[in-house]
Amino acid sequence: MKKIITIAFIALSAATVNAQQTKMAVTGAPADTKPVVDMKPVAAPVETLVLKETEFNFGKIPQGKPVTHVFEIVNTGKDSLKIVNVQASCGCTTPEWERDKPLAPGATAKITVGYNAAAEGPFTKPVTITYNGSEIKQLFIKGEVWKTPASSAPENKSLGDLKN
């Protein structure tokens, strides 16, 4: 009985090895070699428009007081680039930039982003820069708008006593 089990095990092992060799031969690789994986490094795309900062936090700002921040961009490419559009996510955010001037290699430009602090509460607003036709970058402004009092503080009548 042991001989039959041993012979069956050897036959099964031989069939398995033969099946693996046949599969490798069918794919074009020699039966006695392992598949080779090409591990050449893939070059990362060269960034031509670099943002000096991608996010600005205004912190706590009073309601009804618009705020602005200037973002600086740099052309690190070998050719001039053209900012096609700078688009805010809503009407409360307004970007401004030089629209008709291409950015020469190594040159810097500024994008001024304004925020109308009308709505109370925290905010995060994306601004999308489209350049060189269809390439895009995003920057963000964020902060928290606190509600201003409806009326001014009451007059302090004791202040006159301090002056005397």
C-alpha positions in Angstrom: 0.0 0.0 0.0 2.8 2.4 0.8 4.4 1.7 -2.5 1.2 2.6 -4.4 0.9 5.9 -2.5 4.5 6.7 -3.1 4.3 5.9 -6.8 1.1 8.0 -7.1 2.8 10.9 -5.3 5.8 10.8 -7.7 3.5 10.6 -10.7 1.5 13.6 -9.5 4.7 15.6 -8.8 6.0 14.8 -12.3 2.8 15.9 -13.9 2.8 19.2 -12.0 6.4 20.0 -13.0 5.7 19.0 -16.7 2.6 21.3 -16.7 4.6 24.3 -15.4 7.3 23.7 -18.0 4.7 23.4 -20.8 3.1 26.7 -19.7 6.4 28.6 -19.8 7.3 27.1 -23.2 3.9 28.3 -24.6 4.5 31.9 -23.4 7.8 32.0 -25.2 10.1 31.7 -22.2 12.5 28.8 -21.9 11.2 26.1 -19.5 14.2 26.5 -17.2 14.1 30.3 -16.8 12.1 32.6 -14.6 10.1 35.5 -16.1 12.1 38.7 -16.1 10.3 41.9 -14.9 11.5 45.1 -16.5 12.1 47.6 -13.6 13.2 50.7 -15.5 12.4 53.9 -13.6 9.7 55.9 -15.1 10.5 59.6 -15.5 8.2 61.8 -13.5 6.6 64.6 -15.5 8.5 67.8 -15.2 6.5 70.5 -13.2 6.6 73.8 -15.0 4.3 75.8 -12.8 5.4 75.7 -9.2 3.3 77.3 -6.4 5.4 78.7 -3.5 2.5 77.8 -1.3 -0.6 75.8 -2.1 -2.7 76.8 0.9 -3.2 80.0 3.0 -5.1 80.1 6.3 -6.6 83.5 7.1 -7.4 82.3 10.7 -10.4 84.0 12.3 -11.7 87.0 10.3 -14.7 89.3 11.1 -17.9 88.9 9.1 -18.4 91.6 6.5 -14.6 92.4 6.1 -13.2 91.0 2.8 -9.7 89.7 2.9 -7.0 89.0 0.3 -3.9 86.9 -0.1 -1.2 87.0 -2.8 0.0 83.6 -4.1 3.3 83.5 -6.0 4.0 81.1 -8.9 7.2 80.3 -10.7 7.8 79.0 -14.2 10.5 76.3 -13.7 10.2 75.1 -17.3 12.4 75.8 -20.3 9.6 77.5 -22.3 7.2 80.3 -21.6 3.8 79.3 -20.1 0.5 81.0 -20.4 -2.1 81.1 -17.6 -5.3 80.4 -19.4 -7.7 80.8 -16.4 -7.9 81.1 -12.7 -11.3 79.9 -11.5 -12.7 80.1 -8.0 -15.3 77.5 -6.7 -17.9 80.1 -5.8 -18.7 83.8 -6.2 -17.4 84.7 -2.7 -13.8 84.1 -3.9 -12.3 86.3 -6.5 -8.9 85.6 -8.2 -7.0 88.3 -10.1 -3.9 87.8 -12.3 -2.2 89.3 -15.4 -4.2 87.7 -18.1 -2.4 88.6 -21.3 1.3 88.2 -20.2 3.1 84.9 -20.8 5.4 83.8 -18.0 9.0 83.5 -19.2 11.2 80.6 -17.9 12.4 81.4 -14.4 10.0 84.3 -14.0 7.5 84.7 -11.2 3.9 86.0 -11.2 1.3 86.8 -8.6 -2.3 85.6 -8.2 -4.3 87.7 -5.7 -7.2 85.8 -4.2 -9.9 87.7 -2.4 -12.6 86.3 -0.1 -15.8 88.0 0.9 -16.3 87.1 4.5 -20.1 87.4 4.4 -21.2 84.0 5.7 -20.4 83.0 9.3 -18.5 79.8 10.0 -15.4 77.9 8.8 -14.5 77.9 5.1 -12.2 76.1 2.6 -12.2 77.3 -1.0 -10.3 75.8 -3.9 -9.0 78.0 -6.7 -8.0 76.2 -10.0 -5.2 77.5 -12.2 -5.4 76.3 -15.8 -2.2 76.9 -17.8 -0.6 75.8 -21.1 -4.0 74.8 -22.5 -5.2 72.1 -20.2 -2.7 71.6 -17.3 -4.1 72.5 -13.9 -3.0 73.2 -10.4 -5.1 74.0 -7.3 -4.5 76.2 -4.4 -6.7 76.7 -1.3 -7.8 79.5 1.1 -9.4 78.7 4.4 -10.3 80.2 7.7 -13.2 81.0 10.0 -15.6 83.9 9.8 -16.9 85.1 13.2 -20.1 87.0 13.5 -19.7 90.7 14.3 -22.0 92.2 16.9 -25.2 93.9 15.6 -24.5 97.1 17.5 -21.4 98.8 19.0 -20.4 98.4 22.6 -22.3 100.6 25.1 -20.7 103.8 26.2 -18.6 103.5 29.3 -19.8 106.4 31.5 -17.2 105.7 34.2 -14.5 106.7 31.7 -15.1 110.3 32.6 -14.3 109.6 36.2 -10.9 108.2 35.3 -10.0 111.4 33.3 -10.6 113.6 36.4 
